[in-house]
Amino acid sequence: MKAMPAIRHFGFSFLTSTEWNPNTDQYGALPFIYGTAVSSTIALMIAAPLSIGVALCLSELVPPWLSHKLGFMVELLAAIPSVVYGLWGIFVLGPSLRDWIEPILSGYLGFIPLFAGPRVAVGMLTAGLVLAIMVLPYIAAVCTDVFRVVPQSQREAALALGATKWEMVRIAVLPYGTSGIIGAIMLGLGRALGETIAVAMVIGNRPVISVSLFAPSSTLASVIANEFVEAMTDLNVAALIELGLILLVLGLILNIAARLLVLGATQRRFHGAS
C-alpha cells in the first residue's frame, strides 16, 4: 500500500495535525478534513430543503405532463460538467457573493465569527453554494422516487379525513418517506465529499483552518488534485494517497448507509402498497 510510509511515519497524528508543509515533509490532514466537512455541510443545508421541495412539486403538486418536463430540467443540472460549474463560480457566483451577499451578511451578522473577516471571491461559502447546486439533482431524484412509491391509499385516507393538500403531504407523504429522504441526503453528501474540480477552482486552496466562511480553505479531494503531480518526495506522495484513503473510507460508509436506507424505505412502501 503506497500510503504506508505516511501511516507509519505520522500515525494517528496525521488526522489531528494542522501543518501541511512539503518543504519540511510535515503533513497533517485536519485542515482538509475541516474544509471538506464545512463545504459539504453548507451544501447540504442549502440543497436538502430545496431538493425536498422540488421532489414534492414533481410528485405531488404538478400534473404528470409538467412533472416530466420539470424533472428533465432538474436532471440537466447533473449533466453539466464540473469544470463549467467551477468557471461559473469563479467569474459569476464568487464576485457576486463578494460584492453583494457577503457585505450584507457581514453587516448584519458580523458579530458571529462565521461571517467575519475579509471578503474574497473564493472561499468556503462559494464552494458550498457551488456544491449545493451540483448535489441538488441527485437528492431531488431520489426523493422524488421515494415520494412516488408512497401508497395512494394513504394519500386518499388523509384527504378523506378532511386534510388539505399540504396537510396530506405533511401527514401522509413526508413521514412515510423519512428514511428515504435521509438516504437521499447522505447520497448527496457522498457526492459533495468527492467533488474535485469545481471545488478546487473556487475554494481558494489554502491548508488552514478558519472559522470564517468567507476565508479560503481546501478539501481532501482538491488538495490531491492540486498537488499530486507536483509532489516532491515519496513521503509527500504517501501523504496525498493517505488523504485519498480517508476520502474513500468516508465515501464508502456514507454510500452504503444511504443505499441501505433508500432500499429499506422503498421495500416498505411496496409491502405497504401490497
Helices and strands as residue ranges (DSSP letters): H 4-10, H 13-16, H 30-56, I 57-61, H 64-79, H 82-88, I 89-93, H 94-96, I 97-101, H 102-109, G 113-115, H 124-148, H 152-160, H 165-168, I 169-173, H 178-194, H 197-202, H 220-227, H 234-273
